């Protein structure tokens, strides 16, 4: 099932360039490569600028280009204080599908608008919409009748990779393995319907099947945001959901407290709250054993060796804490 993302655009000039060439670009930063990895081929995207959603596109191709600071259409940006230079090596070639410019105050954008409001603004490269939003925007405006201009690049392509070894880091080719990358790995892993069903079985959820659910990225809440939000794609009568919080290292009592707070906000329609971490302490497990499901993650390949995002997802393993005697 394709996903729908709204991609934040920094200024009007860049928005016009994105539209003109049906092209999305992400910077040579950890957030840029995270966005590039998070969005898959055949997903749908819209551009987000000045509280308005612009057009609907399907992702036709994903490329990472060398020497991108010299390539059109976007100009490199140098920040005055840090003097860091950002350019756009990570690019999505898009197929225009529908043409519109609509304010986010429309009810059809409620899911994304709520996330924006609770976060206090953009401050994020992209926002994942739910299937209801995608169904709504698929009926907005009109079908594209004109073709976008195409930019051809002679630049060499590369595959971005990730590593835990500091001496291996060489951005934009090799990035440090960070928590946001792990979050995206888990989301992609659970988007596989067989793995999602096994996940549901192993955390003892039998009220709903995997095919009735959608796996979404960050869900903003009044007191923070949960890393992965699983909910019914088409809720009828009630909206069942699962909250997942992810920690790269060992889970702390604060992590459990935070997730327990989110669980209270959602109330009885939340079927489970799951904390995924590298390890857990006995005290925290005993304190929250009746409310939060602890799951350990592992990456079976050597992370000191630079790995592509696809390799990392393939190597990802999820295992219930041994005290629960179950595997994912």
C-alpha positions as CSV (number, residue, x, y, z in Angstrom):
1,X,0.0,0.0,0.0
2,X,1.6,3.4,-1.0
3,X,2.0,6.1,1.6
4,X,1.4,9.8,1.3
5,X,3.9,12.4,2.6
6,X,3.8,16.2,2.7
7,X,7.3,17.6,2.1
8,X,8.2,20.9,3.7
9,X,9.7,23.5,1.3
10,X,11.8,26.3,2.7
11,X,10.9,29.2,0.4
12,X,8.7,30.1,-2.5
13,X,11.5,30.0,-5.0
14,X,12.3,26.4,-4.2
15,X,8.7,25.5,-4.3
16,X,8.4,26.8,-7.8
17,X,11.5,24.9,-8.9
18,X,10.1,21.7,-7.4
19,X,6.9,22.2,-9.3
20,X,8.6,23.2,-12.6
21,X,10.7,20.1,-12.7
22,X,8.5,17.7,-10.7
23,X,11.5,17.1,-8.5
24,X,12.0,16.9,-4.7
25,X,15.4,17.4,-3.1
26,X,16.8,16.8,0.4
27,X,19.9,18.2,2.0
28,X,23.2,16.5,2.8
29,X,22.2,16.3,6.5
30,X,20.9,13.5,8.7
31,X,17.4,14.8,8.3
32,X,17.8,15.0,4.5
33,X,19.0,11.4,4.2
34,X,16.3,10.3,6.7
35,X,13.6,11.7,4.5
36,X,15.1,10.2,1.4
37,X,15.1,6.7,3.0
38,X,11.7,7.1,4.6
39,X,9.9,7.7,1.3
40,X,9.7,4.8,-1.1
41,X,9.3,4.5,-4.8
42,X,5.6,4.6,-5.8
43,X,4.7,6.5,-2.6
44,X,2.7,9.8,-3.1
45,X,4.0,13.2,-2.1
46,X,2.6,16.8,-1.9
47,X,4.6,19.9,-1.2
48,X,3.9,21.9,2.0
49,X,4.5,25.6,2.0
50,X,2.8,28.5,3.8
51,X,0.3,26.2,5.4
52,X,-0.9,25.0,2.0
53,X,-0.6,21.7,0.3
54,X,0.5,21.8,-3.3
55,X,-0.3,19.1,-5.9
56,X,-0.1,15.3,-5.7
57,X,2.8,13.4,-7.2
58,X,3.9,9.7,-7.4
59,X,7.5,8.9,-6.7
60,X,9.0,7.4,-9.9
61,X,12.6,7.2,-9.0
62,X,15.0,7.9,-6.1
63,X,18.6,9.0,-6.8
64,X,21.6,10.3,-4.8
65,X,24.0,12.3,-6.9
66,X,27.6,13.2,-6.4
67,X,28.8,16.8,-6.8
68,X,25.2,17.9,-6.1
69,X,26.3,21.4,-4.9
70,X,27.1,22.2,-8.5
71,X,23.8,20.8,-9.9
72,X,20.6,22.7,-10.6
73,X,17.9,23.6,-9.8
74,X,18.4,24.5,-6.1
75,X,21.1,26.8,-4.9
76,X,23.3,25.7,-2.0
77,X,22.6,27.3,1.4
78,X,25.3,28.4,3.9
79,X,24.3,29.2,7.4
80,X,25.8,32.4,8.8
81,X,26.6,31.2,12.3
82,X,27.8,27.6,11.7
83,X,29.1,28.3,8.2
84,X,27.8,24.9,7.3
85,X,27.0,24.5,3.6
86,X,23.9,22.5,2.6
87,X,23.0,21.3,-0.9
88,X,20.7,18.7,-2.3
89,X,22.2,15.3,-3.3
90,X,19.1,13.2,-2.4
91,X,16.4,13.6,-5.1
92,X,13.0,12.2,-6.0
93,X,11.8,12.2,-9.6
94,X,8.1,12.7,-9.6
95,X,5.1,12.0,-11.8
96,X,2.5,14.7,-11.6
97,X,-0.9,13.3,-10.7
98,X,-3.2,16.0,-9.5
99,X,-3.0,19.8,-9.6
100,X,-4.2,21.8,-6.6
101,X,-3.3,24.4,-4.0
102,X,-5.3,23.9,-0.8
103,X,-5.1,25.3,2.8
104,X,-4.4,22.9,5.6
105,X,-7.4,24.2,7.4
106,X,-9.6,22.0,5.2
107,X,-11.1,19.1,7.1
108,X,-9.4,16.7,4.6
109,X,-6.0,17.6,6.0
110,X,-7.0,17.2,9.6
111,X,-4.5,14.4,10.4
112,X,-1.5,16.4,9.1
113,X,-2.8,19.8,10.4
114,X,-3.1,18.4,13.9
115,X,0.5,17.2,13.8
116,X,1.7,20.6,12.7
117,X,-0.3,22.4,15.3
118,X,0.9,20.3,18.2
119,X,4.5,20.5,17.0
120,X,4.2,24.3,17.0
121,X,5.1,24.6,13.3
122,X,7.0,22.7,10.7
123,X,10.5,22.1,12.2
124,X,10.5,18.8,10.3
125,X,11.4,17.8,6.7
126,X,8.3,15.7,6.0
127,X,5.0,14.6,7.5
128,X,3.3,11.3,6.8
129,X,-0.4,11.6,6.1
130,X,-2.9,8.8,6.6
131,X,-4.8,6.8,4.0
132,X,-7.9,9.0,4.5
133,X,-5.9,12.1,3.6
134,X,-4.5,10.3,0.5
135,X,-8.1,9.3,-0.6
136,X,-9.2,12.9,-0.2
137,X,-6.4,14.6,-2.1
138,X,-6.8,12.0,-4.9
139,X,-10.1,13.8,-5.6
140,X,-8.9,17.4,-5.2
141,X,-8.3,19.9,-8.0
142,X,-7.8,18.4,-11.4
143,X,-5.7,15.8,-13.2
144,X,-2.4,17.2,-14.5
145,X,-2.7,17.8,-18.3
146,X,0.8,19.2,-18.9
147,X,4.2,17.5,-18.5
148,X,6.9,18.9,-16.2
149,X,10.2,20.0,-17.6
150,X,12.9,17.3,-17.1
151,X,16.4,18.0,-15.8
152,X,19.1,15.5,-17.0
153,X,22.2,15.0,-14.9
154,X,25.5,13.4,-15.9
155,X,26.5,13.2,-12.3
156,X,27.4,9.8,-10.8
157,X,24.9,8.1,-8.6
158,X,25.7,6.6,-5.1
159,X,23.9,4.8,-2.3
160,X,23.9,6.5,1.1
161,X,25.0,4.3,3.9
162,X,25.1,4.3,7.8
163,X,27.6,3.2,10.3
164,X,28.3,3.3,14.1
165,X,32.0,3.7,13.5
166,X,33.0,7.4,13.8
167,X,36.0,7.1,11.4
168,X,33.7,5.6,8.7
169,X,31.5,8.7,8.6
170,X,31.8,10.7,5.4
171,X,28.7,12.6,4.7
172,X,26.8,12.6,2.4
173,X,28.1,9.1,1.6
174,X,28.2,7.6,5.1
175,X,26.1,8.9,7.9
176,X,26.1,8.1,11.6
177,X,23.5,5.5,12.7
178,X,20.9,7.6,14.6
179,X,17.6,7.0,16.3
180,X,15.5,8.6,13.5
181,X,17.0,6.1,11.1
182,X,16.1,3.2,13.5
183,X,12.6,4.6,13.7
184,X,12.2,4.6,9.9
185,X,13.7,1.0,9.8
186,X,11.0,-0.2,12.2
187,X,8.3,1.5,10.3
188,X,9.4,-0.1,7.0
189,X,9.8,-3.4,8.7
190,X,6.2,-3.3,10.1
191,X,4.8,-2.1,6.7
192,X,5.4,-5.7,5.6
193,X,1.9,-7.2,6.2
194,X,3.3,-10.7,7.3
195,X,5.7,-9.2,9.7
196,X,3.0,-6.9,11.1
197,X,0.7,-9.8,11.6
198,X,3.4,-11.7,13.5
199,X,4.1,-8.6,15.6
200,X,0.4,-8.4,16.4
201,X,0.2,-12.1,17.3
202,X,3.3,-11.9,19.6
203,X,2.0,-8.9,21.5
204,X,-1.3,-10.7,22.0
205,X,-3.5,-8.6,19.8
206,X,-6.3,-10.6,18.2
207,X,-9.0,-7.9,18.0
208,X,-7.8,-6.8,14.6
209,X,-5.8,-8.1,11.6
210,X,-2.7,-6.6,9.9
211,X,-4.6,-5.9,6.6
212,X,-6.9,-3.5,8.5
213,X,-4.1,-1.3,9.8
214,X,-1.8,1.4,8.6
215,X,1.7,2.0,10.0
216,X,2.5,5.7,10.3
217,X,5.5,7.8,11.4
218,X,5.6,10.3,14.2
219,X,2.2,11.2,15.8
220,X,2.3,14.5,17.7
221,X,0.5,14.7,21.0
222,X,0.0,17.6,23.5
223,X,3.0,16.5,25.5
224,X,5.3,15.2,22.9
225,X,5.2,12.7,20.0
226,X,5.1,8.9,19.7
227,X,7.6,7.5,17.2
228,X,5.3,5.1,15.3
229,X,1.5,5.2,15.3
230,X,-0.4,2.1,14.1
231,X,-4.1,2.6,13.5
232,X,-7.1,1.3,11.7
233,X,-7.0,2.5,8.1
234,X,-10.9,2.6,8.0
235,X,-12.2,2.9,11.6
236,X,-15.8,2.1,12.1
237,X,-17.5,2.8,15.4
238,X,-14.2,3.1,17.2
239,X,-10.5,3.7,16.2
240,X,-8.2,1.1,17.5
241,X,-4.5,2.0,17.7
242,X,-1.0,0.9,18.9
243,X,1.7,3.2,20.2
244,X,5.3,2.4,19.6
245,X,8.2,4.4,21.2
246,X,11.8,3.6,20.0
247,X,15.1,4.1,21.8
248,X,18.5,3.4,20.2
249,X,20.1,2.5,23.5
250,X,18.9,1.1,26.8
251,X,15.4,2.1,27.9
252,X,15.2,4.3,31.0
253,X,12.4,4.8,33.6
254,X,11.8,8.1,31.9
255,X,11.1,6.4,28.6
256,X,8.5,4.1,30.2
257,X,6.9,7.1,32.0
258,X,6.7,9.0,28.8
259,X,5.0,6.2,26.9
260,X,2.7,5.5,29.9
261,X,1.6,9.2,29.6
262,X,0.8,8.8,25.9
263,X,-1.2,5.7,26.7
264,X,-3.3,7.6,29.2
265,X,-4.0,10.3,26.6
266,X,-5.3,7.7,24.1
267,X,-7.4,5.8,26.6
268,X,-9.1,2.4,26.0
269,X,-9.1,2.6,22.2
270,X,-5.3,2.1,22.3
271,X,-4.8,-1.7,22.3
272,X,-1.1,-1.7,23.3
273,X,1.9,0.6,24.1
274,X,5.2,-0.9,23.0
275,X,8.7,0.3,23.9
276,X,11.4,-0.9,21.5
277,X,15.0,-0.5,22.8
278,X,18.4,-2.2,22.7
279,X,18.0,-3.4,26.3
280,X,15.9,-2.9,29.4
281,X,16.6,-2.7,33.2
282,X,14.8,-5.1,35.6
283,X,13.4,-2.3,37.7
284,X,11.7,-0.6,34.8
285,X,10.3,-3.9,33.5
286,X,8.8,-4.8,36.8
287,X,7.2,-1.4,37.3
288,X,5.4,-1.3,33.9
289,X,4.9,-5.0,33.2
290,X,1.1,-4.7,33.1
291,X,0.9,-1.6,30.8
292,X,3.9,-1.5,28.4
293,X,5.2,-4.3,26.2
294,X,9.1,-4.3,26.0
295,X,10.6,-5.4,22.8
296,X,14.4,-5.6,22.1
297,X,15.8,-4.8,18.7
298,X,18.9,-6.1,17.1
299,X,20.6,-5.5,13.7
300,X,22.2,-8.8,12.6
301,X,24.8,-7.2,10.3
302,X,28.0,-5.5,11.5
303,X,27.1,-1.8,11.9
304,X,30.7,-0.7,12.0
305,X,30.7,-1.5,8.3
306,X,28.7,1.1,6.3
307,X,25.3,-0.3,5.3
308,X,22.5,0.9,3.0
309,X,19.1,1.5,4.5
310,X,17.7,-1.5,2.7
311,X,20.4,-3.7,4.2
312,X,19.6,-2.4,7.7
313,X,15.8,-3.1,7.3
314,X,16.7,-6.6,6.1
315,X,19.0,-7.2,9.1
316,X,16.5,-5.8,11.7
317,X,15.3,-8.3,14.3
318,X,12.6,-7.7,16.9
319,X,12.4,-9.9,20.0
320,X,10.1,-9.7,23.0
321,X,12.0,-9.4,26.2
322,X,13.0,-12.9,27.4
323,X,10.8,-12.7,30.4
324,X,7.8,-12.7,28.0
325,X,9.0,-15.9,26.2
326,X,8.0,-14.8,22.6
327,X,9.7,-13.7,19.5
328,X,8.9,-11.4,16.7
